[in-house]
Amino acid sequence: MGKTALEKDLKRDIEKELLLGNAALARGLVENGCRMAVAYPGTPSSEILSSVAALKTAEDLEMHVQWAVNEKVAFEIAYAGALSGLRTAVAMKQVGLNVASDPLMSAAYMGTKGGFIVISADDPGPHSSQTEQDSRLMAMMAKIPVLDPASPAQALEMTGPAYEMSETFRIPVMIRPTTRVCHARQDVPLGLIPRERGTVAFDKEPSRWAATPKFRFRLHGELEEKLKVIADYGPTAPVLLNDGANGSKAVLVSGVAAAHMPEILREMGLWDRLPLYQVIQPFPLHDAVMTDVLDRYEEILVVEETMGVIEMQMADRCKVRGKLTGHVDRVGELLPERIGEIVGEFAGQPPASVPMPSAPGRRPTLCAGCPHRASFFAIKKAAPKGIYTSDIGCYTLGLNLGAVDTVLCMGAAISQAAGFYHAHKAEAKRPDIVATMGDSTFFHAGVPALIDAVVQNVGFVLVILDNRTTAMTGNQPTPASGFGAVGEPLARLDIETLARGCGVGFCETADPYGLDDFIALLKRAVAHTRADGGGPAVVIARHPCLLDRRQGAAAHEVVRVAVTDDCDGCGYCVSHFECPALSLDEAEDHVRLDRALCNGCGVCVSVCPKGAIVDSG
C-alpha cells in the first residue's frame, strides 16, 4: 500500500515483529487507542481478541476486553462503548456477522460518536466455515464502508484510517480480512501505544439513539449522504501500484489478491504493460477514480474474493471482466496459481505451467481420548435407529461415527430436532431424536431454542457436550469457566441450573468416560422423551477437553490399555470408535495400539465386543 493511501499520523519506531495477521490487527487496534474490544471466537478471527488481551496485560492498559456469549451481544456491547465516545471494536467470523446482522443494520442508520470498527473475517475456500459468504456484501446491505487488507501489515495500517473515517463521518467501519491475511505472518513495524483513555460521555439524543420509524427515515437519508462523501474520501482511495505502466487493459485487485498480483505480473513480464490498481475500500467505490479508470482503459479485469462486489458497482459493464462475466472463478479461493491463469487469459499471455504436488489426504477425526467420541458411541448404542441433529464445533466430527445427520448453523441442533419431532410425531413408530451441542454453542444460541422445545413439549434428547471450554477455536472461556479474556475472575454459570430454568424436567450430568453408565443414562433419557407428556430430556456429558492446558492434565485417571491375543482383527473398535491410537493390521488380523497417541482414557476397554482390549494395570 502506498504511503499516500494510508499514512499514519503516529510515527512508527524502527522496531519490527513477526506477527500473525490477527495479532497485527490487534496491534493496530491498540496502537490507535481502542479502549473496548469484544468478540466471540470463530476461525479465522479467534486470535484477534486473545492478542488484544495479551497486549492489555503486557502493557498494563486501561481497557475492557471481553469474550461475549455470541456475536450479537458482542456487537451491542462494543457499539454502546462507541456511543459514549470511546474507540471500540468488535471481531467475529463471517457467519458470526449473520448473528450480529440485526444491530449492524440499525447501527449504520444511527451512526456513532467514538470510532467503531467491525472486523468480520471471511473464509474463502471454505477452510473452517459453513459458507464462503462475502462480508463486503453485508457492508453494502448495511450501507457502511468496508476496507479490504491484503496482508498483516496492511491490516494493521488500516485500523488508524478506519477509526478516523468512523469518527469523521460518525459511521461504523468494517475491516474484512480473509483467512490468508488472518493466518499469514509478516514482519510489521511496531508503533507507540497511547496511554490516554479519552473522554467518556454519553450525549442523550433520543431521536438518534432511540429513533422511531419516523426518525429512522431521516437517518437513512443522512446515511446516504455520508456514503456519497465517503466515496470521495482520499485516505482510502484506490492506489496505482505500478505507476508508469502503459496499456489498454488494467487490473483491479482487492484483498489478498493484491498481495499476490505484483509478483505474478513481474514473473509474467506484465508489470510495465498492465496497470494494477488496489481497491482498498470496496464499498463505497471511489466514484472519481473509477470513472477515470473506466474512461482510460478498454478492458478492466477485477480480481476479488469471494463475490463480485467491486464488479457490480462498476457502471460500464461492457468493459469489466470478473466473476459476473465468468472470467474469474465464483467459487473457492483465488490461489496464486489460479490468479496467474486468469491474468494470462486476460492479457493473452498464458503463464508457464507449474505442476502442483499432490499428497493423499487424511480425513479429520476427534483427538485420541476426546470425550465426545465416547458420547457419540453411547448415543448410537442408546438410540441405534435415531435421527441425530448436531451443531457447529469440533464435535461435528461425530459424522465419522455415524452419529451426526444434520449440521446447519449455531444452535440449529435443538430447533431441527424439534422440526423432526413435529414431522414424525404422528407416525406409529416415530424415530428417537438425539441432538448434540457443545457447551459454548448452548450458551451462544441454544437457550432460546430449548425454551421453545419445552413450551411445545417436544420429545427429543439434547446431549450437551460439556468439555468446559470453547475447544474448536482455541480453548476460549465460556460463561461456565469462571474467568474472562485476560484471566480475570468472573461469575460462573451452571448449565444444569440454566437448563432447569428453561423448564426442562429431565436433566442429568455424567462423565462419558464411564461408558456403560452413560449408555444407561441415555436410555433413560430416551424413555423419558417417549413417555406421555415427557418433553425434552437434557443429558450433560461433562469431561474436560484434553487439549486445554488449564484442565487437561488432571482430566482423568490414566488407564494403561493393552490389546490381548484374544483380538481376532474384527475391526469393530476401529470402524465404530475411530480412535487414532487404534489401527487394524489386516495382515495379522490384529488391532495395534499406538502408545504415543493413547492418552489412557480407557473407554475402548468397554467398546471392544470381544473383551480383547483390557486394563493392564
VOTORTOR-141999 format. One line per field, with one value per residue (C-alpha): residue number from 1; residue in one letter; y, z, x. Coordinates in steps of 0.5 Angstrom, whole numbers. Layout:
BEGIN
resi	NUM; ...
resn	A; ...
north	Y; ...
up	Z; ...
east	X; ...
END
This chain:
BEGIN
resi	1; 2; 3; 4; 5; 6; 7; 8; 9; 10; 11; 12; 13; 14; 15; 16; 17; 18; 19; 20; 21; 22; 23; 24; 25; 26; 27; 28; 29; 30; 31; 32; 33; 34; 35; 36; 37; 38; 39; 40; 41; 42; 43; 44; 45; 46; 47; 48; 49; 50; 51; 52; 53; 54; 55; 56; 57; 58; 59; 60; 61; 62; 63; 64; 65; 66; 67; 68; 69; 70; 71; 72; 73; 74; 75; 76; 77; 78; 79; 80; 81; 82; 83; 84; 85; 86; 87; 88; 89; 90; 91; 92; 93; 94; 95; 96; 97; 98; 99; 100; 101; 102; 103; 104; 105; 106; 107; 108; 109; 110; 111; 112; 113; 114; 115; 116; 117; 118; 119; 120; 121; 122; 123; 124; 125; 126; 127; 128; 129; 130; 131; 132; 133; 134; 135; 136; 137; 138; 139; 140; 141; 142; 143; 144; 145; 146; 147; 148; 149; 150; 151; 152; 153; 154; 155; 156; 157; 158; 159; 160; 161; 162; 163; 164; 165; 166; 167; 168; 169; 170; 171; 172; 173; 174; 175; 176; 177; 178; 179; 180; 181; 182; 183; 184; 185; 186; 187; 188; 189; 190; 191; 192; 193; 194; 195; 196; 197; 198; 199; 200; 201; 202; 203; 204; 205; 206; 207; 208; 209; 210; 211; 212; 213; 214; 215; 216; 217; 218; 219; 220; 221; 222; 223; 224; 225; 226; 227; 228; 229; 230; 231; 232; 233; 234; 235; 236; 237; 238; 239; 240; 241; 242; 243; 244; 245; 246; 247; 248; 249; 250; 251; 252; 253; 254; 255; 256; 257; 258; 259; 260; 261; 262; 263; 264; 265; 266; 267; 268; 269; 270; 271; 272; 273; 274; 275; 276; 277; 278; 279; 280; 281; 282; 283; 284; 285; 286; 287; 288; 289; 290; 291; 292; 293; 294; 295; 296; 297; 298; 299; 300; 301; 302; 303; 304; 305; 306; 307; 308; 309; 310; 311; 312; 313; 314; 315; 316; 317; 318; 319; 320; 321; 322; 323; 324; 325; 326; 327; 328; 329; 330; 331; 332; 333; 334; 335; 336; 337; 338; 339; 340; 341; 342; 343; 344; 345; 346; 347; 348; 349; 350; 351; 352; 353; 354; 355; 356; 357; 358; 359; 360; 361; 362; 363; 364; 365; 366; 367; 368; 369; 370; 371; 372; 373; 374; 375; 376; 377; 378; 379; 380; 381; 382; 383; 384; 385; 386; 387; 388; 389; 390; 391; 392; 393; 394; 395; 396; 397; 398; 399; 400; 401; 402; 403; 404; 405; 406; 407; 408; 409; 410; 411; 412; 413; 414; 415; 416; 417; 418; 419; 420; 421; 422; 423; 424; 425; 426; 427; 428; 429; 430; 431; 432; 433; 434; 435; 436; 437; 438; 439; 440; 441; 442; 443; 444; 445; 446; 447; 448; 449; 450; 451; 452; 453; 454; 455; 456; 457; 458; 459; 460; 461; 462; 463; 464; 465; 466; 467; 468; 469; 470; 471; 472; 473; 474; 475; 476; 477; 478; 479; 480; 481; 482; 483; 484; 485; 486; 487; 488; 489; 490; 491; 492; 493; 494; 495; 496; 497; 498; 499; 500; 501; 502; 503; 504; 505; 506; 507; 508; 509; 510; 511; 512; 513; 514; 515; 516; 517; 518; 519; 520; 521; 522; 523; 524; 525; 526; 527; 528; 529; 530; 531; 532; 533; 534; 535; 536; 537; 538; 539; 540; 541; 542; 543; 544; 545; 546; 547; 548; 549; 550; 551; 552; 553; 554; 555; 556; 557; 558; 559; 560; 561; 562; 563; 564; 565; 566; 567; 568; 569; 570; 571; 572; 573; 574; 575; 576; 577; 578; 579; 580; 581; 582; 583; 584; 585; 586; 587; 588; 589; 590; 591; 592; 593; 594; 595; 596; 597; 598; 599; 600; 601; 602; 603; 604; 605; 606; 607; 608; 609; 610; 611; 612; 613; 614; 615; 616; 617
resn	M; G; K; T; A; L; E; K; D; L; K; R; D; I; E; K; E; L; L; L; G; N; A; A; L; A; R; G; L; V; E; N; G; C; R; M; A; V; A; Y; P; G; T; P; S; S; E; I; L; S; S; V; A; A; L; K; T; A; E; D; L; E; M; H; V; Q; W; A; V; N; E; K; V; A; F; E; I; A; Y; A; G; A; L; S; G; L; R; T; A; V; A; M; K; Q; V; G; L; N; V; A; S; D; P; L; M; S; A; A; Y; M; G; T; K; G; G; F; I; V; I; S; A; D; D; P; G; P; H; S; S; Q; T; E; Q; D; S; R; L; M; A; M; M; A; K; I; P; V; L; D; P; A; S; P; A; Q; A; L; E; M; T; G; P; A; Y; E; M; S; E; T; F; R; I; P; V; M; I; R; P; T; T; R; V; C; H; A; R; Q; D; V; P; L; G; L; I; P; R; E; R; G; T; V; A; F; D; K; E; P; S; R; W; A; A; T; P; K; F; R; F; R; L; H; G; E; L; E; E; K; L; K; V; I; A; D; Y; G; P; T; A; P; V; L; L; N; D; G; A; N; G; S; K; A; V; L; V; S; G; V; A; A; A; H; M; P; E; I; L; R; E; M; G; L; W; D; R; L; P; L; Y; Q; V; I; Q; P; F; P; L; H; D; A; V; M; T; D; V; L; D; R; Y; E; E; I; L; V; V; E; E; T; M; G; V; I; E; M; Q; M; A; D; R; C; K; V; R; G; K; L; T; G; H; V; D; R; V; G; E; L; L; P; E; R; I; G; E; I; V; G; E; F; A; G; Q; P; P; A; S; V; P; M; P; S; A; P; G; R; R; P; T; L; C; A; G; C; P; H; R; A; S; F; F; A; I; K; K; A; A; P; K; G; I; Y; T; S; D; I; G; C; Y; T; L; G; L; N; L; G; A; V; D; T; V; L; C; M; G; A; A; I; S; Q; A; A; G; F; Y; H; A; H; K; A; E; A; K; R; P; D; I; V; A; T; M; G; D; S; T; F; F; H; A; G; V; P; A; L; I; D; A; V; V; Q; N; V; G; F; V; L; V; I; L; D; N; R; T; T; A; M; T; G; N; Q; P; T; P; A; S; G; F; G; A; V; G; E; P; L; A; R; L; D; I; E; T; L; A; R; G; C; G; V; G; F; C; E; T; A; D; P; Y; G; L; D; D; F; I; A; L; L; K; R; A; V; A; H; T; R; A; D; G; G; G; P; A; V; V; I; A; R; H; P; C; L; L; D; R; R; Q; G; A; A; A; H; E; V; V; R; V; A; V; T; D; D; C; D; G; C; G; Y; C; V; S; H; F; E; C; P; A; L; S; L; D; E; A; E; D; H; V; R; L; D; R; A; L; C; N; G; C; G; V; C; V; S; V; C; P; K; G; A; I; V; D; S; G
north	0; 7; 12; 17; 12; 10; 15; 14; 21; 17; 16; 9; 6; 2; -4; -10; -16; -22; -22; -27; -23; -23; -21; -15; -13; -13; -9; -4; -3; -2; 3; 7; 8; 2; 2; -3; -10; -15; -22; -29; -34; -37; -39; -35; -29; -32; -30; -22; -21; -26; -22; -15; -19; -20; -13; -11; -15; -14; -6; -5; -2; 1; -2; -7; -14; -19; -25; -25; -30; -29; -24; -20; -19; -17; -12; -9; -8; -5; -1; 2; 4; 8; 12; 14; 17; 11; 8; 1; -6; -12; -18; -24; -29; -28; -33; -29; -23; -26; -27; -19; -17; -14; -9; -8; -5; -1; 2; 4; 9; 11; 12; 13; 18; 15; 11; 4; -2; -8; -14; -19; -25; -28; -35; -37; -44; -45; -48; -48; -45; -47; -42; -38; -31; -25; -20; -14; -15; -15; -8; -6; -8; -4; 1; 2; 3; -3; -4; -10; -11; -15; -17; -17; -10; -7; -10; -6; 0; 0; 1; 8; 11; 6; 10; 17; 15; 13; 19; 24; 21; 18; 11; 4; 2; -5; -8; -15; -19; -26; -33; -32; -25; -27; -33; -31; -28; -22; -17; -11; -4; -3; 4; 7; 5; 11; 11; 16; 13; 19; 23; 18; 22; 19; 25; 24; 24; 20; 22; 18; 13; 11; 13; 11; 9; 17; 19; 13; 15; 22; 18; 13; 20; 22; 15; 16; 23; 20; 15; 20; 24; 17; 15; 21; 20; 21; 17; 10; 12; 6; 6; 5; 0; 0; 8; 9; 2; 3; -1; -1; -6; -5; -10; -8; -12; -12; -16; -22; -22; -15; -19; -24; -20; -16; -22; -25; -19; -19; -26; -26; -20; -15; -11; -5; -7; -8; -2; -5; -2; -4; -2; -1; 1; -4; 0; 5; 5; 12; 15; 20; 14; 9; 14; 15; 8; 7; 12; 11; 3; -1; -7; -8; -15; -15; -20; -20; -26; -28; -24; -19; -13; -8; -11; -10; -3; -1; 3; 1; -7; -8; -6; -10; -17; -21; -26; -24; -25; -32; -29; -30; -36; -35; -41; -42; -39; -35; -38; -35; -41; -39; -32; -33; -37; -31; -26; -29; -31; -23; -21; -26; -29; -36; -37; -42; -48; -50; -57; -57; -63; -67; -71; -76; -73; -76; -74; -70; -74; -73; -73; -79; -79; -74; -75; -73; -80; -83; -79; -81; -88; -88; -84; -90; -95; -92; -90; -94; -92; -85; -78; -74; -67; -63; -57; -52; -55; -60; -65; -64; -70; -74; -75; -80; -84; -84; -80; -74; -73; -65; -59; -53; -47; -45; -47; -51; -58; -56; -53; -58; -64; -60; -60; -67; -69; -65; -68; -75; -75; -78; -84; -90; -92; -85; -85; -83; -76; -74; -67; -66; -59; -56; -52; -46; -46; -48; -41; -38; -40; -46; -43; -40; -46; -50; -46; -46; -54; -54; -50; -54; -61; -63; -71; -71; -72; -66; -68; -62; -64; -60; -60; -54; -49; -47; -52; -52; -44; -45; -46; -39; -39; -40; -37; -43; -42; -37; -33; -28; -26; -24; -29; -24; -28; -28; -31; -38; -40; -47; -51; -55; -49; -46; -52; -53; -45; -46; -51; -58; -64; -69; -66; -70; -70; -76; -77; -80; -84; -88; -91; -97; -92; -86; -91; -93; -85; -84; -90; -87; -80; -83; -87; -80; -77; -83; -82; -79; -71; -73; -67; -66; -69; -66; -70; -66; -70; -67; -68; -63; -62; -66; -60; -55; -53; -51; -57; -63; -66; -67; -69; -77; -82; -86; -93; -97; -100; -107; -111; -118; -124; -125; -120; -123; -117; -116; -108; -106; -102; -98; -97; -96; -92; -89; -87; -85; -89; -96; -98; -105; -109; -113; -118; -120; -120; -116; -109; -105; -99; -93; -91; -85; -83; -86; -82; -87; -85; -93; -92; -97; -103; -102; -101; -108; -113; -119; -117; -116; -109; -109; -105; -108; -104
up	0; -2; 4; 1; 1; 9; 12; 20; 24; 29; 28; 28; 31; 27; 31; 28; 30; 26; 27; 26; 21; 27; 32; 27; 27; 35; 35; 30; 35; 41; 38; 35; 42; 42; 49; 49; 45; 45; 41; 40; 38; 31; 26; 22; 27; 34; 35; 35; 42; 45; 42; 45; 52; 51; 50; 55; 60; 57; 57; 63; 59; 62; 57; 57; 53; 53; 50; 49; 49; 42; 36; 37; 44; 43; 38; 42; 48; 44; 40; 47; 48; 42; 43; 50; 46; 46; 40; 41; 36; 35; 32; 29; 23; 17; 19; 26; 23; 21; 28; 29; 23; 27; 31; 25; 20; 26; 28; 21; 21; 28; 27; 32; 37; 38; 33; 32; 28; 26; 24; 20; 18; 12; 10; 2; 1; 6; 11; 17; 16; 13; 8; 3; 4; 3; 9; 4; 1; 9; 9; 2; 5; 12; 8; 12; 9; 8; 8; 5; 7; 3; 9; 16; 16; 12; 16; 22; 18; 16; 23; 24; 18; 20; 26; 23; 18; 23; 27; 22; 19; 25; 22; 24; 19; 17; 16; 12; 13; 10; 12; 8; 12; 19; 19; 15; 19; 17; 20; 22; 24; 32; 33; 40; 44; 47; 55; 55; 56; 53; 55; 56; 56; 53; 50; 50; 43; 43; 36; 34; 39; 40; 34; 32; 25; 23; 25; 22; 15; 17; 19; 13; 9; 13; 12; 4; 4; 8; 3; -2; 1; 3; -4; -5; 2; 0; 5; 3; -5; -10; -11; -17; -15; -22; -23; -31; -33; -40; -44; -46; -41; -33; -27; -20; -14; -7; -1; -1; -9; -8; -4; -10; -16; -16; -16; -21; -26; -25; -27; -33; -35; -35; -29; -34; -39; -35; -30; -23; -18; -11; -9; -1; 0; -4; -2; -3; -9; -10; -16; -19; -19; -22; -27; -29; -30; -34; -39; -39; -41; -46; -41; -34; -30; -23; -18; -12; -6; -6; -9; -15; -10; -14; -20; -19; -17; -24; -28; -35; -35; -42; -40; -34; -33; -27; -23; -26; -33; -32; -33; -25; -21; -17; -12; -8; -6; -11; -10; -14; -19; -21; -21; -26; -30; -30; -31; -37; -41; -40; -42; -48; -45; -41; -35; -35; -32; -26; -23; -16; -12; -9; -3; 0; 5; 12; 14; 20; 27; 34; 38; 42; 48; 46; 51; 45; 42; 48; 48; 40; 41; 47; 43; 38; 43; 46; 40; 35; 29; 31; 28; 30; 29; 31; 31; 30; 33; 34; 35; 28; 27; 30; 23; 22; 28; 24; 30; 26; 21; 20; 21; 20; 24; 31; 35; 30; 33; 38; 33; 28; 33; 34; 27; 26; 32; 29; 22; 25; 32; 28; 26; 29; 31; 31; 31; 37; 36; 39; 39; 40; 42; 45; 52; 49; 43; 48; 51; 45; 41; 45; 50; 46; 42; 48; 52; 45; 46; 53; 51; 45; 49; 44; 45; 44; 48; 48; 50; 52; 50; 56; 56; 60; 54; 47; 44; 37; 37; 42; 49; 50; 56; 57; 61; 66; 66; 72; 68; 63; 57; 61; 66; 71; 75; 73; 76; 74; 70; 72; 66; 70; 73; 67; 63; 69; 69; 62; 64; 63; 67; 66; 67; 69; 68; 68; 65; 58; 60; 65; 58; 61; 66; 61; 56; 61; 63; 55; 55; 61; 57; 51; 55; 58; 51; 49; 56; 56; 57; 57; 53; 52; 56; 57; 59; 60; 58; 62; 62; 60; 54; 54; 50; 55; 59; 65; 66; 61; 65; 71; 67; 69; 72; 66; 65; 62; 56; 52; 46; 48; 44; 44; 39; 32; 28; 27; 27; 31; 35; 29; 25; 30; 35; 31; 36; 33; 38; 35; 28; 25; 22; 17; 15; 22; 24; 30; 33; 34; 40; 39; 46; 43; 42; 47; 53; 57; 57; 58; 54; 49; 54; 54; 47; 45; 44; 45; 51; 48; 50; 57; 63; 64; 71
east	0; 3; 4; -1; -6; -6; -1; 0; 0; 3; 11; 13; 19; 24; 23; 19; 16; 14; 6; 0; -5; -10; -4; -3; -10; -10; -4; -7; -13; -9; -4; -10; -13; -18; -21; -26; -25; -31; -31; -34; -29; -29; -24; -21; -22; -21; -13; -15; -18; -13; -8; -11; -12; -4; -3; -7; -4; 3; 2; -2; -7; -14; -19; -24; -23; -29; -31; -38; -44; -45; -43; -50; -48; -41; -43; -48; -43; -38; -43; -45; -38; -37; -44; -40; -34; -29; -26; -28; -28; -32; -29; -32; -32; -37; -42; -42; -44; -50; -52; -50; -53; -59; -55; -51; -56; -59; -52; -51; -57; -56; -48; -43; -40; -33; -29; -33; -29; -33; -28; -31; -26; -28; -26; -26; -25; -28; -23; -27; -34; -41; -40; -36; -40; -37; -38; -37; -44; -46; -43; -46; -53; -52; -49; -43; -36; -31; -24; -20; -13; -8; -3; -2; 2; -4; -9; -5; -4; -12; -14; -12; -16; -22; -22; -21; -26; -31; -30; -30; -37; -40; -41; -39; -33; -32; -25; -25; -19; -19; -16; -10; -9; -11; -7; -1; 6; 9; 15; 11; 13; 11; 8; 7; 2; -2; -4; -10; -16; -20; -26; -32; -39; -46; -50; -57; -60; -67; -68; -62; -60; -67; -70; -77; -79; -80; -73; -70; -73; -69; -63; -63; -63; -57; -53; -54; -51; -45; -44; -43; -38; -34; -34; -29; -25; -18; -14; -18; -18; -15; -8; -4; 1; 6; 6; 8; 5; 2; -3; -10; -12; -12; -13; -17; -15; -18; -16; -11; -10; -7; -1; 0; -1; 5; 9; 5; 6; 13; 14; 10; 13; 7; 9; 10; 5; -1; -3; -5; -10; -11; -18; -17; -25; -29; -35; -37; -32; -29; -33; -28; -22; -27; -30; -22; -21; -27; -25; -18; -18; -21; -22; -21; -20; -23; -20; -23; -26; -31; -36; -36; -37; -33; -35; -42; -41; -37; -42; -39; -40; -38; -31; -31; -29; -30; -34; -40; -38; -35; -27; -26; -28; -34; -33; -27; -20; -16; -10; -3; -3; -10; -9; -4; -8; -14; -9; -5; -12; -14; -7; -7; 0; -1; 3; 8; 5; 8; 5; 3; 5; -1; -1; -6; -11; -13; -20; -20; -22; -23; -17; -15; -19; -23; -30; -34; -32; -35; -41; -43; -41; -46; -51; -51; -52; -58; -62; -59; -64; -65; -64; -58; -58; -52; -48; -42; -36; -30; -36; -39; -33; -39; -40; -35; -38; -45; -48; -49; -54; -55; -51; -54; -51; -50; -56; -60; -59; -64; -69; -68; -69; -76; -77; -76; -80; -86; -85; -85; -90; -96; -92; -94; -87; -83; -75; -72; -68; -62; -59; -52; -49; -43; -43; -40; -46; -51; -50; -49; -55; -58; -62; -68; -69; -69; -74; -79; -78; -80; -86; -88; -87; -82; -80; -72; -66; -61; -54; -50; -42; -39; -32; -31; -28; -29; -25; -25; -23; -17; -20; -23; -27; -35; -40; -38; -31; -31; -25; -25; -21; -15; -16; -20; -24; -32; -38; -39; -46; -48; -51; -56; -59; -60; -63; -68; -69; -71; -77; -73; -76; -70; -63; -58; -50; -45; -38; -38; -31; -36; -39; -43; -47; -47; -51; -56; -57; -58; -63; -67; -67; -70; -75; -77; -78; -83; -87; -94; -92; -85; -82; -75; -69; -62; -56; -50; -44; -38; -31; -25; -22; -15; -12; -14; -8; -12; -15; -13; -7; -12; -18; -18; -14; -10; -11; -6; -9; -7; -9; -9; -8; -16; -16; -19; -18; -25; -24; -30; -26; -23; -29; -34; -30; -25; -19; -13; -9; -12; -11; -12; -6; -10; -4; -4; -11; -10; -11; -5; -4; 0; 2; 5; -2; -6; -8; -10; -18; -19; -26; -24; -24; -32; -32; -29; -34; -29; -26; -19; -18; -16; -14; -7; -6
END
